[in-house]
Amino acid sequence: MLDIEEATELAKKFLDEKVSHEGMTLALVEGERTQVGSTFYFDCQSVAYLRTGDLRDMAVGTGYVRVDGETGECRMLGATESAQLDLF
């Protein structure tokens, strides 16, 4: 079973390698993480928005990063799925 720090590193790596692209780099929102059972959830947002707070830089339609605490598998949830979880 992963701990929160290991899951955080996997989530960061996932965003860097699988989700971010030229024009939209995503990062974890500091302090917005939780564990439910053996699953970890992290809120994320565009680096530009986190830096400036300018709404024009906000990533819209993205959801949480989900990390399976048993396998380490990461995936990006959709906005609707994340809203239904209502974690943050």
N, C-alpha and C positions, 0 to 999 in steps of 0.2 A: 504494500500500500504506500502510495506517495504521501509526502507531507506537503503542506501549503507552499513552502519555498520551492520544492522540486516542481510542483504543478505550475507555479508562477513562471519559472524558467522555461518550461515546456510551452506555456501559453505565449510568452514573448517570442520564442523561436518560431512558433507557428505563425504568429502575425508577421514576423519579418520575412519568413521564407514562403509562406503559402497565401497570405491575404494581401499584404501591402503591395503596391505597384507604383510605377512612376506616376506622379500626380496625386497619389493618396497613400500616405504612409500612416498606418494605424499603430497605436500604443495602448497599453493598459492604463486605465484611469486609477491613479494612486488611491488606495484605501477602499476601492470598490471590488471586493472579492469575498467569496463565501464558500463554505463547504456544506453540501446537503448529502448526507449519507457518505458514499464513497466518491462523489462527484464534486468537482470544484468549478465555480463559475467566476468569470472575470468580466467586468465592464471594459469596453474599449472605445476609443474615439480617435479622430485624426490628430496627428501630432500638431498640425497647424492650428487647429481649434484649441487644443490644450495649451498651446503657447500663447495665443492671442485672444481667445474668447470671442473672436469674430464669427458670427453665425454663418457667414458665407463659407467658412472653412469647415463647418460641421459635417461629419459623415452621417448621412441619413439612410435609414433602412437597414442598418447593421444591428446585430444583436450581441449577446454575450459570447465569450469564448468558453466552451465547455471542455474540461479535461477529465477524462475517466481516471479516477484514482487507482484503479487496478491495472489498467493496460497502458496508461499514458496517452491514449488516443485523444487528439484534439479535433474539435470542429467548431465552426462558426454557426451559431444559432441565428435564425431569422428574427426580424424585429417583432413579429407577432408572437412567435414562440417565447421570446424573452419577456415580452409584456405579460404573457400569461403566467410566467413564473414569478414575476413581480418581486425580484430579489433586492433591487436597489432603488 
